[in-house]
Amino acid sequence: MSRFAEPPDAVFRALNDSIGYDWRLGPYDLQQSRAHASMLAARGIIGEEDRDQLHGALDQVQAELGEGSFPFAEGDEDIHMAIERRVTEIAGPVGGKLHTARSRNDQVATDMALFVRAHAHQTSEAIGRLAETLIELAEAHLDWPMPGYTHLQRAQPVYLSHHLLAYVWMLARDRGRFAGVSAATGKLPLGAGALAGVNFDTDRRAVAGELGFTGVAENSIDAVSNRDFVLDYLAAAATCATHLSRLGAEIVLWSSEEFGFCEVSDAWASGSSIMPQKKNPDAAELLRAKAPRVAAHLVALHGVMHGLPLTYNKDMQEDKEHLFDAVDTLDLCLAAARGMLAGIEFRRERLAAAAGDEFLAATDIADLLVRRGMPFRESHGVVAGLVRTAIDQGKTLSELTPEELSEHSPLLDDEFYAVLGDGAWLETKVSEGGTSLARVREQLAQAREAIAAGRTG
């Protein structure tokens, strides 16, 4: 018997059914259903024989899903109904007892929490592996000078190791965000029923313990309407993807002939359909392009959720495709970034030549005047005048004569030329977190410790 006199329209079915993508929740639905059946038997709501039959049927379904032989049926609306149908086919009428004391609302919310927790951990591990690759690159290029940039203009020299480590700290923060995602999945929704709780004296805490939750959702209405943990995953993923996009953008620039700082390996590049000489850093370009895709999933789900009345609404079915695509996209990008960096080749001479631009020492000259008593704003103007004089005459700073220096300030003497000496600009950056070698070595040790501390396998 059905509430409806007419079958669903085929177009409505196409709009409504989620089996085409929510099949990915199958392993989590099976895990949840086993725990639920065990709890029902422990509370005397179903018999132990019922529990054993349900567990046996769930084991068979798990095997069928694992080997790809699960018999999906035309009427399967979603993975939850498909599994329940198949359990009933295997176990007989007792299969209908599996849904006792639960609703699809709390069932789906629980599956989603399990999925998000598992993939937050998986993504965090991938972030750790990429960070380790960057640390290895930094160690291998410890004392390689390069120009640092602001506004994409040469600013001050740094070591390549220092620059690469900047991404390690971005990734460390990313991993912290995914730890927060895992924490956000800590409360078990199951047992909330459709929205008001269930008519049985269930043991939600036993189910929570078996499924690895830290507790149970305190409010049944909140339990079935909550998708904060999905938004949290998408927010963490969007930020991480943005970090990868910045890395990709720099590799694109650095591997151009105009920069010539590096070359990606052939395995991570492609050619042109018409220009035989081309070697395009497509992997890096795609890291740059995937970030807005992930961010768009976050914005889209905020759009879905922002005006919904409590509790469950069918709109919330839209959480899955946004989440699944973000998970797949970010994990692929993390793996690609790691593979590309593992095979990248940096060009020391090009980096050093760019870092040797004497105008990058302008701040160091200004600081020399500060140490001699001149206020920084005044020294800034003096050095700006020196730079303008050198440019107007087509000279480098070190080619200015002592007489020309004295015209700008009597405080400038032969130490001006010593400051411009090779390597001096880098090694004067002795502040904590700076680019001097001593500080970079400290930072490497800190980075290794930070990344190792977050490794769980």
C-alpha positions in Angstrom: 0.0 0.0 0.0 1.3 3.5 -0.9 0.3 7.0 0.1 0.3 7.9 -3.6 -2.2 6.9 -6.3 0.2 7.6 -9.1 3.8 6.4 -9.7 6.5 9.0 -9.8 7.0 10.7 -13.2 10.2 9.6 -15.0 11.5 13.2 -15.0 10.9 13.5 -11.3 12.7 10.2 -10.7 15.7 11.6 -12.6 15.6 14.7 -10.5 15.0 13.0 -7.2 17.1 9.8 -7.3 20.6 10.0 -5.9 21.8 6.5 -6.5 24.0 7.6 -9.4 26.4 9.2 -6.9 25.5 8.4 -3.4 26.6 4.8 -3.9 29.9 6.0 -2.5 28.2 6.0 0.9 27.7 2.3 0.7 30.6 1.2 3.0 29.6 3.7 5.6 26.0 2.6 5.4 27.0 -1.0 6.0 29.2 0.0 8.9 26.4 2.0 10.5 23.7 -0.8 9.8 25.9 -3.4 11.6 26.2 -1.2 14.6 22.5 -0.4 14.6 21.5 -4.0 14.3 23.8 -4.9 17.2 22.3 -2.2 19.4 18.7 -3.2 18.6 19.5 -6.8 19.7 21.3 -5.6 22.8 18.3 -3.6 23.8 15.9 -6.4 23.1 14.2 -4.5 20.3 15.0 -7.4 17.9 16.1 -10.9 18.6 19.7 -12.1 18.5 18.8 -14.5 15.7 17.4 -11.5 13.7 20.7 -9.6 14.4 22.8 -12.6 13.1 20.7 -12.9 9.9 21.0 -9.1 9.3 24.7 -9.2 9.9 25.1 -12.1 7.5 23.1 -10.3 4.8 25.1 -7.1 5.3 28.3 -9.1 4.9 27.1 -10.5 1.6 26.1 -7.0 0.5 29.6 -5.8 1.4 31.1 -8.5 -0.7 28.9 -7.7 -3.7 29.6 -4.0 -3.5 33.4 -4.8 -3.2 33.5 -7.0 -6.2 31.1 -5.0 -8.3 28.4 -7.6 -8.5 25.8 -5.8 -6.4 22.4 -6.1 -8.3 21.2 -2.5 -8.4 17.5 -2.4 -9.3 15.5 0.1 -11.4 13.5 1.3 -8.4 16.6 2.0 -6.2 16.2 5.7 -5.2 19.4 5.8 -3.2 22.1 3.6 -1.8 20.3 3.3 1.5 17.1 1.9 0.0 19.2 -0.3 -2.4 21.0 -1.9 0.5 17.9 -2.4 2.5 16.1 -4.0 -0.5 19.1 -6.3 -1.0 19.3 -7.2 2.7 15.6 -8.2 2.6 16.1 -10.3 -0.6 18.9 -12.2 1.2 17.6 -12.4 4.7 13.8 -12.5 4.0 11.2 -10.5 6.0 13.7 -10.0 8.8 15.4 -7.5 6.5 12.5 -5.1 7.2 13.6 -4.9 10.8 16.8 -3.2 10.0 15.1 0.2 9.7 13.6 -0.1 13.2 14.3 3.0 15.3 15.9 5.0 12.5 14.9 7.2 9.7 16.7 7.9 6.4 17.2 11.4 7.8 19.5 10.3 10.7 20.8 7.4 8.6 22.0 9.7 5.8 23.4 12.3 8.3 25.4 9.5 10.0 26.7 8.1 6.7 27.8 11.6 5.7 29.6 12.2 9.0 31.5 8.9 8.6 32.4 9.7 5.0 33.7 13.2 5.9 35.7 11.9 8.9 37.4 9.2 6.7 38.2 11.6 3.9 39.4 14.4 6.2 41.9 11.9 7.5 42.8 10.8 4.0 43.3 14.3 2.8 45.4 15.2 5.8 47.7 12.3 5.1 48.1 13.5 1.5 48.9 17.0 2.7 51.6 15.6 5.0 53.2 13.7 2.1 53.3 16.8 0.0 54.8 18.8 2.9 57.5 16.2 3.3 58.4 16.5 -0.4 58.7 20.3 -0.1 60.9 19.8 3.0 63.2 17.5 1.0 63.4 20.0 -1.8 64.2 22.8 0.7 67.0 20.7 2.2 68.4 19.9 -1.3 68.4 23.6 -2.2 69.3 25.1 1.1 71.7 27.8 0.0 70.4 28.7 -3.4 69.8 32.4 -3.7 66.8 33.7 -5.6 64.8 37.0 -5.7 61.8 37.3 -3.5 58.9 39.3 -5.0 56.2 41.7 -4.1 53.7 42.8 -6.8 55.7 40.3 -9.0 58.6 42.8 -8.9 62.0 41.8 -7.5 62.0 42.9 -3.9 64.6 41.2 -1.7 66.8 38.1 -2.1 65.9 35.0 -0.2 67.1 31.4 -0.3 65.0 29.0 -2.4 64.7 26.8 0.6 63.1 29.6 2.5 60.6 30.2 -0.3 59.7 26.5 -0.5 59.2 26.3 3.2 56.5 29.0 3.0 54.3 26.4 1.4 55.1 23.8 4.1 53.6 26.2 6.7 50.5 26.7 4.5 50.1 23.0 4.4 50.6 22.7 8.1 47.7 25.1 8.7 45.6 23.2 6.1 46.2 20.0 8.1 45.1 21.8 11.2 41.9 22.8 9.5 41.2 19.2 8.5 41.8 18.1 12.1 39.0 20.5 12.9 36.8 18.9 10.3 37.3 15.5 11.9 36.4 17.0 15.3 33.2 18.5 13.8 32.0 15.0 12.9 32.3 13.8 16.5 28.6 13.7 17.5 26.5 10.8 16.3 23.3 11.8 14.5 21.8 8.2 14.5 19.0 7.8 16.9 17.4 11.2 16.1 14.9 9.5 13.8 13.2 11.8 11.3 13.5 14.8 13.6 12.0 14.1 17.0 13.7 11.0 18.3 12.4 7.5 18.1 9.8 5.4 20.0 12.3 2.9 21.4 14.7 3.0 24.3 17.8 2.8 22.1 21.5 3.0 23.2 22.9 5.8 21.1 26.1 5.9 23.1 26.9 2.2 22.3 26.4 2.9 18.6 28.6 6.0 18.9 31.4 4.0 20.6 31.3 1.3 17.9 31.4 3.8 15.1 34.1 5.9 16.6 32.1 9.0 17.5 33.0 10.9 20.6 29.4 11.4 21.7 25.8 11.8 20.5 24.1 14.8 19.0 22.3 16.5 21.9 19.3 17.7 19.9 17.4 15.5 17.4 16.4 18.5 15.3 19.9 19.7 15.0 21.2 16.1 14.3 19.2 15.7 11.1 19.5 19.2 9.8 23.3 19.6 10.5 25.7 19.7 7.6 28.2 22.0 9.2 30.9 19.3 8.9 30.4 19.1 5.2 30.8 22.9 5.0 33.8 22.6 7.2 35.4 20.1 4.8 34.6 22.3 1.8 36.1 25.3 3.5 39.3 23.5 4.5 39.5 22.1 0.9 38.9 25.5 -0.7 41.8 27.0 1.3 44.1 24.1 0.6 43.3 24.2 -3.1 44.0 27.9 -3.1 47.4 27.2 -1.6 48.1 24.7 -4.3 47.0 27.2 -6.9 49.6 29.7 -5.7 52.2 27.0 -5.9 51.1 26.1 -9.4 51.1 29.7 -10.5 54.7 30.2 -9.4 55.8 27.0 -11.2 54.1 28.3 -14.3 56.0 31.6 -14.1 59.3 30.1 -13.0 59.3 27.5 -15.8 58.8 30.2 -18.5 61.7 31.3 -20.7 61.4 34.7 -19.2 62.2 33.5 -15.7 64.0 30.2 -16.5 64.2 29.3 -12.8 63.0 25.7 -13.1 61.8 23.0 -15.5 59.2 20.4 -14.7 59.9 16.9 -15.8 58.5 15.5 -19.0 56.1 13.3 -17.0 54.3 16.4 -15.7 54.2 18.5 -18.9 52.6 18.3 -22.3 53.4 19.5 -25.8 51.5 21.5 -28.4 49.3 20.2 -31.2 50.9 22.6 -33.6 54.2 23.9 -32.1 56.8 21.1 -31.8 59.1 23.1 -29.5 56.6 23.6 -26.8 56.8 22.1 -23.3 53.8 23.3 -21.3 53.6 23.0 -17.5 50.0 21.8 -17.7 50.0 20.1 -14.2 50.9 23.4 -12.6 48.3 25.3 -14.6 45.7 22.8 -13.6 46.6 23.2 -9.9 45.9 26.9 -10.5 42.6 26.3 -12.2 41.1 23.7 -9.9 41.0 26.0 -6.8 38.0 28.0 -7.9 36.2 24.7 -8.7 36.6 23.6 -5.1 35.8 27.0 -3.7 32.6 27.1 -5.8 31.4 23.9 -4.2 31.7 25.6 -0.8 29.8 28.6 -2.0 27.1 26.4 -3.7 26.4 24.4 -0.5 26.2 27.6 1.5 23.6 28.7 -1.0 21.7 25.4 -0.5 21.7 25.6 3.2 21.4 29.3 3.9 17.7 29.7 3.9 16.4 26.3 4.9 13.8 25.9 7.6 14.4 23.1 10.1 14.7 20.2 9.8 15.5 18.0 6.8 14.6 19.3 3.3 15.3 17.5 0.0 17.6 20.5 -0.9 20.1 18.9 1.4 20.6 16.0 -1.0 22.8 18.5 -2.9 25.5 18.2 -0.3 26.8 15.0 -1.8 27.9 15.9 -5.3 29.6 19.1 -4.0 31.4 17.1 -1.3 32.4 14.1 -3.5 33.8 16.3 -6.3 35.7 18.5 -3.8 37.2 15.4 -2.2 38.3 13.9 -5.5 39.6 17.1 -6.9 41.7 18.1 -3.9 43.1 14.6 -3.4 44.1 14.5 -7.1 45.7 17.9 -6.9 47.7 17.0 -3.8 49.0 13.9 -5.5 49.8 15.8 -8.7 51.6 18.6 -6.8 53.7 16.0 -5.0 54.6 14.1 -8.2 55.4 17.3 -10.1 57.7 18.7 -7.3 59.5 15.3 -6.9 60.7 15.6 -10.5 61.3 19.3 -10.8 64.7 20.7 -11.7 65.8 24.2 -10.5 68.4 26.2 -12.3 70.9 27.6 -9.9 72.7 30.0 -12.2 69.4 31.7 -13.4 68.2 32.0 -9.8 71.5 33.4 -8.6 71.7 35.9 -11.5 68.3 37.2 -10.7 69.1 37.4 -7.0 72.3 39.3 -7.7 70.4 42.3 -8.9 72.0 45.0 -6.7 68.8 47.0 -6.5 67.5 44.2 -4.2 69.9 45.5 -1.6 68.2 48.9 -1.3 66.6 48.1 2.0 70.0 47.0 3.4 71.6 50.3 2.4 68.7 52.1 4.1 69.3 50.0 7.2 73.0 50.9 7.1 72.0 54.6 7.4 69.6 53.8 10.2 72.4 52.1 12.1 74.3 55.4 11.7 71.5 57.4 13.3 69.4 58.4 10.4 65.6 57.9 10.8 64.3 55.2 8.5 61.9 57.4 6.5 64.8 59.7 5.7 67.1 56.9 4.8 64.4 55.5 2.5 64.4 58.7 0.6 68.2 58.8 0.4 68.4 55.3 -1.1 65.5 56.0 -3.5 67.6 58.9 -4.8 70.6 56.6 -5.2 68.5 54.1 -7.1 67.2 56.9 -9.4 70.7 58.2 -10.0 72.0 54.7 -10.9 69.1 54.1 -13.3 69.5 57.4 -15.0 73.2 56.7 -15.6 72.7 53.1 -16.6 74.8 51.9 -13.6 74.5 49.4 -10.9 74.6 50.7 -7.3 78.1 49.5 -6.8 79.3 51.5 -9.9 78.3 54.8 -8.2 81.4 56.7 -7.1 82.2 57.8 -3.5 81.6 61.4 -4.7 78.1 60.5 -6.0 77.4 58.7 -2.7 78.4 61.8 -0.6 76.0 64.0 -2.7 73.2 61.9 -1.3 74.4 61.5 2.3 77.8 62.1 4.1 77.0 59.0 6.1 77.7 56.8 3.1 81.3 55.5 2.8 83.1 52.3 1.8 80.8 50.2 3.9 78.2 50.9 1.2 80.2 48.7 -1.2 80.7 46.0 1.4 76.9 45.8 1.9 76.6 45.1 -1.8 79.0 42.2 -1.5 77.9 38.8 -2.7 75.6 37.0 -0.3 75.7 39.8 2.4 72.0 40.7 1.8 70.8 37.2 2.6 72.9 36.6 5.7 71.9 39.9 7.3 68.3 38.6 7.7 68.9 37.2 11.1 65.5 37.8 12.7 63.6 34.7 13.7 61.8 33.3 10.7 64.2 35.2 8.3 66.1 33.9 5.3 69.6 33.7 6.8 71.0 30.2 6.6 71.0 29.8 10.4 67.4 30.7 10.6 66.4 28.5 7.6 68.1 25.6 9.3 66.1 26.3 12.4 63.0 26.5 10.3 63.7 23.2 8.6 64.0 21.4 11.9 60.7 23.0 13.0 59.0 22.0 9.8 60.2 18.4 10.1 58.9 18.3 13.7 55.6 19.9 12.8 54.9 17.6 9.9 56.1 14.4 11.7 53.8 15.3 14.7 50.8 15.2 12.5 51.6 11.9 10.8 49.3 9.1 11.8 50.3 6.4 9.4 
